[in-house]
Each structure stands twice: as C-alpha cells, then as structure tokens.
Amino acid sequence: MDATDIKKIACVGSGLIGSGWATSFLIKGYSVVIYDVKEEFLENARVRINQNLEFFVKKGILDTRQFEQAVNSTSYTTSIQEAVSDVWFIQESAPENYEVKQALLAEIEKYAQPSTIIASSTSGLLISEIAKFAQYPQRCLGAHPYNPPFLIPLVEISKGEKTSETSIRKAYEFFRTLGKEPVILQKEALGFIANRLQVALYREAVDLVNRGVCSIEDVDKAACFGPGLRFGIMGPNLIFQLGGGAHGISGLLTHVGPSVENWWADMADWKKWPENWIVQSQEGVNQEMANRPSQFGQTTAEIAAWRDDMLVELLKLHKKF
Ligand SMILES: NC(=O)c1ccc[n+]([C@@H]2O[C@H](COP(=O)([O-])OP(=O)(O)OC[C@H]3O[C@@H](n4cnc5c(N)ncnc54)[C@H](O)[C@@H]3O)[C@@H](O)[C@H]2O)c1
C-alpha cells in the first residue's frame, strides 16, 4: 500500500482536533468516515466541519461544487466496525489518556485491516505505551497536528519502539500528498519539537514580565513584530544564516556567540511556573485584548477568526492554497 492508495480515511474521535483533521482530508478530496461514542458528539462535529468547509468557500479555496462534494464524502457513525473496516488510514483523536487510547486501539484492531496505518494525534503520550497491547504495533505511530489542523501544515510524526520504518514512510508520504509539512522525530521526546520551542520562548516571556522589563502586551508586540514575522516564513537556523550576511550562520555565531553566552547566564531556567502567573497572565492578556485596534478583533472569538484570515493569506504566500 502506497500513500496514493489512500482514498478513504477514518477520523476516530470527532472533537476539536478530529473534526479539524476531517476538514483537512475533505478539502483534498478524500472520503472521510467520522466516529465518536455518541450521536450528539457527531452532530457537533458535523456543524464544526461544515463551518470549516464554508470558511474555505468564503476564502475562495473551495468552490460550491467542491463544498458539496466534501459534504457528500463525509459519513458519521457510532459503530467502530463501520468506521475502520474499509479504510487505509486512521487518525485517532480521542481523549489524551493511555487507558482510553489503548482500549480504543484494541477495538480498532478487531475490525481494521492489518496493513492500515493507525496514527494518534496525541500531544505527548508515548506511542510505545499506547501500542503496548497492540496486535500489529508496527503500524501504530504518532501524527501530532498543530491547532487548527486544517490550516497549520506541521505534522510531527513520532515512532514507538515497534513502529516499522515502512509505516513511518507511508505516513510521511501521505501527509506530503495532503500538502502538509511532516517532520519525523528520530527518537521519542516529550512535547515533540514545536511545543518544546514554544515553551522555551514562553518561559523567557514570563520571566521578562516578572522581572519588570516589559508588560505582557509589549512582550507579545516584540515577539509578533520582530522575530515572529520572520518565523512565519523561515526557521531560526535559516534566520541566523541570513543574519550572518556573507558569512552565514557560522559567521554570526562566531561574532555574537560569546555575548549570547552572557545572555544565557542571565536568562530564565526555572522548572516550576512562578506563583500567581495564571492570574497575572489572564489580567495582562485581557488588557492587551482591550487595547487592540477593533478591526483586528478584541474578543477571543474575534481574534481567532482574524488569526484564521491572516493564516490563509500567509499560507497562500507559502503556496499551500
Ligand atoms: N486541542 C489541541 O489544541 C490539540 C492539539 C494537538 C493534539 N491534540 C490531541 O488531540 C486529541 C484530541 O484532543 P481534542 O482537543 O480534540 O479533544 P476533544 O475533547 O475536543 O475531543 C475528543 C473527542 O474524543 C471523543 N471520545 C471520547 N471517548 C472516545 C472513545 N473511546 N473513542 C473515540 N472517541 C472518543 C469525545 O467524545 C470527543 O469528541 C488528544 O490526544 C489531544 O492531546 C489536541
């Protein structure tokens, strides 16, 4: 089975991430069967998926014929047998809990074909542990999306001890076919790649505020209108390559590297959240939201819609749409 053989996909678990994945598959023309434990959850998923698809029509990425086709290519079921027995790829997005995911995998394996890839959306559980009791653990792997999965291209593929290289290659090719940007973790790492980078930055952001260097609003402004603009188009290594001009990253690190070691000596390396940060962070973010120009959104829902509009424009520049 190659990535091109995948025509029909099962999304097992239809919450925020499961319905987001379903949208990603549908806009690329796949048939998707969606499973959840109760009809009411499926109904919520149907509403979410249709809203997501309408968003793509509004953005001119899908036309009305493609929209209809996507809606007609979606089926919903509370029968796991019906969901997984004739698909080549299963994206599991059930609650983040070993017992739930292990029991679900056992159910899936009763009905799925032995060669079907089973990818878990887990944000941080170990694939070796999820697949501990699996009959065919070689086809179990992690495929961690970034929210919202129907817009963000990154997929972090992770292996368990028994995952086969063939399964990893098939999943990688499949996500490439989907227009995603998969990365393969060569060994298990808590938080994978992107979340580790994100929280490393966030710890310093918290520390700068707590030291009184700047406000929450200004730390966000510095991140967004400085390095953030560049991060939207390239990663930190390539940024440093350009920062070094003709001398490249090696020239930059030779030049400023010794100063950076002094900064590191002064920077945050704590392992526990500062006391009261939960309350303080919310107060600071509320203030930041109130200060935003109203056309960019001031409530969480307005800002999320504005974010999705901005993401589509950026993704068009990346030739993703
Ligand atoms: N929320 C995020 O930002 C995010 C990002 C990346 C990955 N993830 C991961 O995606 C997975 C799902 O997270 P979510 O945010 O969509 O959660 P969610 O609560 O929105 O959705 C979980 C869904 O699983 C269903 N469910 C419950 N028991 C089930 C079972 N036995 N079989 C199948 N489905 C079952 C629930 O009814 C619900 O619809 C988790 O592993 C999470 O770590 C979440």
The ligand as an SDF file (V2000), in Angstrom:
LIG
                    3D

 44 48  0  0  0  0  0  0  0  0999 V2000
   -6.6610   20.6870   21.4740 N   0  0  0  0  0  0  0  0  0  0  0  0
   -5.4710   20.8720   20.8920 C   0  0  0  0  0  0  0  0  0  0  0  0
   -5.0070   22.0090   20.6900 O   0  0  0  0  0  0  0  0  0  0  0  0
   -4.6750   19.6690   20.4420 C   0  0  0  0  0  0  0  0  0  0  0  0
   -3.6030   19.8770   19.5490 C   0  0  0  0  0  0  0  0  0  0  0  0
   -2.9010   18.7720   19.0840 C   0  0  0  0  0  0  0  0  0  0  0  0
   -3.2500   17.4840   19.5000 C   0  0  0  0  0  0  0  0  0  0  0  0
   -4.2870   17.3040   20.3730 N   0  0  0  0  0  0  0  0  0  0  0  0
   -4.6340   15.9310   20.7630 C   0  0  0  0  0  0  0  0  0  0  0  0
   -5.7780   15.5160   20.0380 O   0  0  0  0  0  0  0  0  0  0  0  0
   -6.5240   14.5470   20.8060 C   0  0  0  0  0  0  0  0  0  0  0  0
   -7.9630   15.0330   20.9300 C   0  0  0  0  0  0  0  0  0  0  0  0
   -7.9640   16.3040   21.5430 O   0  0  0  0  0  0  0  0  0  0  0  0
   -9.1810   17.3410   21.3370 P   0  0  0  0  0  0  0  0  0  0  0  0
   -8.6490   18.6790   21.7550 O   0  0  0  0  0  0  0  0  0  0  0  0
   -9.7940   17.1630   20.0180 O   0  0  0  0  0  0  0  0  0  0  0  0
  -10.2010   16.8190   22.4710 O   0  0  0  0  0  0  0  0  0  0  0  0
  -11.8040   16.9070   22.4590 P   0  0  0  0  0  0  0  0  0  0  0  0
  -12.2130   16.7030   23.8560 O   0  0  0  0  0  0  0  0  0  0  0  0
  -12.2480   18.1370   21.7310 O   0  0  0  0  0  0  0  0  0  0  0  0
  -12.2260   15.6430   21.5790 O   0  0  0  0  0  0  0  0  0  0  0  0
  -12.0990   14.3200   21.9990 C   0  0  0  0  0  0  0  0  0  0  0  0
  -13.2130   13.5230   21.3360 C   0  0  0  0  0  0  0  0  0  0  0  0
  -12.9990   12.1410   21.6110 O   0  0  0  0  0  0  0  0  0  0  0  0
  -14.2780   11.5600   21.8600 C   0  0  0  0  0  0  0  0  0  0  0  0
  -14.1320   10.3160   22.5970 N   0  0  0  0  0  0  0  0  0  0  0  0
  -14.2640   10.0840   23.9200 C   0  0  0  0  0  0  0  0  0  0  0  0
  -14.0600    8.7640   24.1730 N   0  0  0  0  0  0  0  0  0  0  0  0
  -13.7990    8.1790   22.9800 C   0  0  0  0  0  0  0  0  0  0  0  0
  -13.5460    6.8550   22.5790 C   0  0  0  0  0  0  0  0  0  0  0  0
  -13.4910    5.8540   23.4550 N   0  0  0  0  0  0  0  0  0  0  0  0
  -13.3770    6.6090   21.2790 N   0  0  0  0  0  0  0  0  0  0  0  0
  -13.4110    7.6000   20.3630 C   0  0  0  0  0  0  0  0  0  0  0  0
  -13.6630    8.8770   20.6870 N   0  0  0  0  0  0  0  0  0  0  0  0
  -13.8520    9.1660   21.9790 C   0  0  0  0  0  0  0  0  0  0  0  0
  -15.0470   12.6320   22.6130 C   0  0  0  0  0  0  0  0  0  0  0  0
  -16.4330   12.3870   22.5490 O   0  0  0  0  0  0  0  0  0  0  0  0
  -14.6030   13.8850   21.8490 C   0  0  0  0  0  0  0  0  0  0  0  0
  -15.4630   14.1490   20.7590 O   0  0  0  0  0  0  0  0  0  0  0  0
   -5.7950   14.4050   22.1250 C   0  0  0  0  0  0  0  0  0  0  0  0
   -4.9380   13.3180   22.0720 O   0  0  0  0  0  0  0  0  0  0  0  0
   -5.0030   15.7220   22.2170 C   0  0  0  0  0  0  0  0  0  0  0  0
   -3.8480   15.6110   23.0150 O   0  0  0  0  0  0  0  0  0  0  0  0
   -5.0100   18.3720   20.8470 C   0  0  0  0  0  0  0  0  0  0  0  0
  1  2  1  0
  2  3  2  0
  2  4  1  0
  4  5  1  0
  4 44  2  0
  5  6  2  0
  6  7  1  0
  7  8  2  0
  8  9  1  0
  8 44  1  0
  9 10  1  0
  9 42  1  0
 10 11  1  0
 11 12  1  0
 11 40  1  0
 12 13  1  0
 13 14  1  0
 14 15  2  0
 14 16  1  0
 14 17  1  0
 17 18  1  0
 18 19  2  0
 18 20  1  0
 18 21  1  0
 21 22  1  0
 22 23  1  0
 23 24  1  0
 23 38  1  0
 24 25  1  0
 25 26  1  0
 25 36  1  0
 26 27  1  0
 26 35  1  0
 27 28  2  0
 28 29  1  0
 29 30  1  0
 29 35  2  0
 30 31  1  0
 30 32  2  0
 32 33  1  0
 33 34  2  0
 34 35  1  0
 36 37  1  0
 36 38  1  0
 38 39  1  0
 40 41  1  0
 40 42  1  0
 42 43  1  0
M  CHG  2   8   1  16  -1
M  END
$$$$
